[in-house]
Amino acid sequence: MSIRDRRIQYETAGLDVGDLDRDPFAQFNLWYSQAEEAGITEPHAMTLSTVDVNGAPDSRVVLARAADERGFVFYTNYDSAKSAQLEENPVASAVFAWLDLHRQVRVRGNIMKVSAVESDDYFASRPRASQIGAWASPQSRVLANRDELEALVAEMTARFEGHDVPRPENWGGWRLIPVSIEFWQGRPSRLHDRFRYERDRDSWTMSRLAP
Ligand SMILES: Cc1cc2nc3c(=O)[nH]c(=O)nc-3n(C[C@H](O)[C@H](O)[C@H](O)COP(=O)(O)O)c2cc1C
């Protein structure tokens, strides 16, 4: 079927203000656990958008590793393109797309590095091969070929032989601290339900948005 003609009806149950938790993080965690139960691949994957030095947007998928009232945390290389963009413009947006459930969650906010202790703690929980990869890969840089990467991995594997792998200084977490979070539920005939939470000092206001 051509892309132009591909369409499905979203017959899922609707969403009303009374169905939503007043706390957007509790609401997020409810939807996240439903995405997990539905068997969605990588339900913690989010498309993260950043803004470069020229004001041009850039997007890529990362994995959320924490989602609580402090925000959404992901881990990456601090010398990567995204980290350079976040240093320059410390704002970001993220979208979780749980398409089998006809749902998306959009987050917009400010970005801060997580503490070194938090990054150390998460790094220590990663599989050893991923720890070596964090040392080996100069993320976002141009490589001559695959062999160059594999040589770097071999070098780091030898370097840490017989030792725990410490966290590289240029690898760690960023926390997206939301100013708004929107929950979208697909409905028939494109008359979807959308609710946006906006931060108002220590509480959140909620609005229904037109689809
Ligand atoms: C499912 C999925 C999960 C990913 N998770 C991460 C992640 O948690 N951290 C990360 O740095 N890159 C992750 N990536 C790779 C990024 O999409 C991207 O290629 C990389 O971070 C370099 O982006 P940048 O050059 O814009 O900095 C993931 C990609 C996919 C498809």
Ligand as a Chemical Component Dictionary entry (heavy atoms), coordinates in Angstrom:
data_LIG
# 
_chem_comp.id                   LIG 
_chem_comp.type                 NON-POLYMER 
_chem_comp.pdbx_formal_charge   0 
_chem_comp.three_letter_code    LIG 
# 
loop_
_chem_comp_atom.comp_id 
_chem_comp_atom.atom_id 
_chem_comp_atom.alt_atom_id 
_chem_comp_atom.type_symbol 
_chem_comp_atom.charge 
_chem_comp_atom.model_Cartn_x 
_chem_comp_atom.model_Cartn_y 
_chem_comp_atom.model_Cartn_z 
_chem_comp_atom.pdbx_ordinal 
LIG C1  C1  C 0 16.628 2.340  20.058 1  
LIG C2  C2  C 0 17.814 3.274  20.160 2  
LIG C3  C3  C 0 18.328 3.586  21.398 3  
LIG C4  C4  C 0 19.415 4.447  21.517 4  
LIG N1  N1  N 0 19.843 4.804  22.759 5  
LIG C5  C5  C 0 20.853 5.682  22.885 6  
LIG C6  C6  C 0 21.223 6.166  24.183 7  
LIG O1  O1  O 0 20.601 5.856  25.216 8  
LIG N2  N2  N 0 22.284 7.013  24.246 9  
LIG C7  C7  C 0 22.966 7.424  23.134 10 
LIG O2  O2  O 0 23.922 8.181  23.262 11 
LIG N3  N3  N 0 22.613 7.012  21.910 12 
LIG C8  C8  C 0 21.557 6.163  21.753 13 
LIG N4  N4  N 0 21.173 5.752  20.502 14 
LIG C9  C9  C 0 21.932 6.252  19.329 15 
LIG C10 C10 C 0 21.450 7.672  18.995 16 
LIG O3  O3  O 0 20.212 7.626  18.293 17 
LIG C11 C11 C 0 22.482 8.457  18.154 18 
LIG O4  O4  O 0 22.828 7.728  17.002 19 
LIG C12 C12 C 0 23.764 8.750  18.960 20 
LIG O5  O5  O 0 23.489 9.081  20.298 21 
LIG C13 C13 C 0 24.555 9.890  18.296 22 
LIG O6  O6  O 0 23.743 11.039 18.258 23 
LIG P1  P1  P 0 24.374 12.499 18.086 24 
LIG O7  O7  O 0 25.441 12.384 17.029 25 
LIG O8  O8  O 0 23.227 13.373 17.672 26 
LIG O9  O9  O 0 24.952 12.919 19.413 27 
LIG C14 C14 C 0 20.050 4.943  20.352 28 
LIG C15 C15 C 0 19.521 4.625  19.085 29 
LIG C16 C16 C 0 18.416 3.817  19.012 30 
LIG C17 C17 C 0 17.829 3.542  17.641 31 
# 
loop_
_chem_comp_bond.comp_id 
_chem_comp_bond.atom_id_1 
_chem_comp_bond.atom_id_2 
_chem_comp_bond.value_order 
_chem_comp_bond.pdbx_ordinal 
LIG C1  C2  SING 1  
LIG C2  C3  SING 2  
LIG C2  C16 DOUB 3  
LIG C3  C4  DOUB 4  
LIG C4  N1  SING 5  
LIG C4  C14 SING 6  
LIG N1  C5  DOUB 7  
LIG C5  C6  SING 8  
LIG C5  C8  SING 9  
LIG C6  O1  DOUB 10 
LIG C6  N2  SING 11 
LIG N2  C7  SING 12 
LIG C7  O2  DOUB 13 
LIG C7  N3  SING 14 
LIG N3  C8  DOUB 15 
LIG C8  N4  SING 16 
LIG N4  C9  SING 17 
LIG N4  C14 SING 18 
LIG C9  C10 SING 19 
LIG C10 O3  SING 20 
LIG C10 C11 SING 21 
LIG C11 O4  SING 22 
LIG C11 C12 SING 23 
LIG C12 O5  SING 24 
LIG C12 C13 SING 25 
LIG C13 O6  SING 26 
LIG O6  P1  SING 27 
LIG P1  O7  DOUB 28 
LIG P1  O8  SING 29 
LIG P1  O9  SING 30 
LIG C14 C15 DOUB 31 
LIG C15 C16 SING 32 
LIG C16 C17 SING 33 
# 
